[in-house]
């Protein structure tokens, strides 16, 4: 039986899960693959902390570069996170022709194109299943299972923290701040949750999926990102009355050869399958021209789901080495030199608008006039409260219009003296 050595960089939560997974399922992996995967080196700055797992003497070290350079290490697994150090270590591994397995979504979203180019130059591979959706096999679905399909669209709930917060706000009527504290207490977010609630984590994942799906590098700067910070429970309640749920959604669409990528809290019809995804779970709906709709669902974070994806990549890397099949399943393949991003503001969208209006005759006429001047039609209007002479919330569901026209209209509306607060707006997806 062929034995391959693994070098693990990062012995944190996921790294510990990888070690435990290797130890627990060693016999299963050998039976299924015909290969022996042996953990040869583990690098971490903290050598003293008890992770609840034992390693052989001499395996654990602080010198990550030495792990990469070791002749006993055939496959490098990068789980330290961050950008600079991880980028340097992955570069060193690729320079040596060693395959790399990583879960580093931020690094791939921002520097993936250059790293994949280096991998191609050196005849090596980067495996990154765990970078999007943890244990959900999204990368394989796009790269292999749907390889014969033109991808029409991808709609994804890609951040378990945001989905948990929105679920608790809807089900229990919690404020955003209370739901966030609950998520932190449950361990679904970091001490600093900004990457999650500001939408950056979701955007990193969307960039990776879009770059895979459409064959050209989609830069982070091209993604329109809005977070859920400060979202009012009032809007979840109104959305429910209108037949919608609010979900933090990554939307990747191609229309007339142009690709649009956005991340924002979005109204999803309650009858749609994505509306039923609750708690910390993730789900991604991929539409292919041949296969139609494909739904991938599961836990998008956590030690064991992420370690599962990492180990599946380790097996892929090991098989490639044994059968001399490097570059069999490369990463961002630049096959679409004509790929274009849709210009900002050119997308056709629908909106949920919540205005704070002075309750007096003629006021709504002013609103309708401004919207009409920007070719924005009204599908429905909801006013729950009436208080003559005072400001009350009014919710409008619009027809489709150009995004730039919505922005121009809202800029005008928010300057009116009858508007008591900045207009709240959320996109609506009709699928």
Secondary structure, 3 states (H helix, E strand, C coil): CEEEEEEEECCCHHHHHHHHHHHHCHHHHHHHHCEEEEEEEEECCCCCCCCCCCCCCCCEECCHHHHHHCCCCCEEEECCCCCHHHHHHHHHHHHCCCEEEECCHHHHHHHHHHHHHHHHHHCCCEECHHHCCCCCCHHHHHHHHCCCCCEEEEEEECCHHHHHHHHHHHHHCCCHHHHHHHHHHCCCCCCCCHHHHCCHHHHHHHHHHHHHHHCCCCCHHHCEECCCCCCCHHHHHHHHHCCEEEEEEEEEEEECCEEEEEEEEEEEECCCHHHHCCCCEEEEEEEECCCEEEEEEEECCCHHHHHHHHHHHHHHHHHHHHCCCCCCCCCCCCCCCCCEECCCCCCEEEEEEEEEEECCCCHHHHHHHHHHHCCCCEEEEECCCCCCCCEEEEEEEECCEEHHHHHHHHHHHCCCCCECCCCEEEEEECC
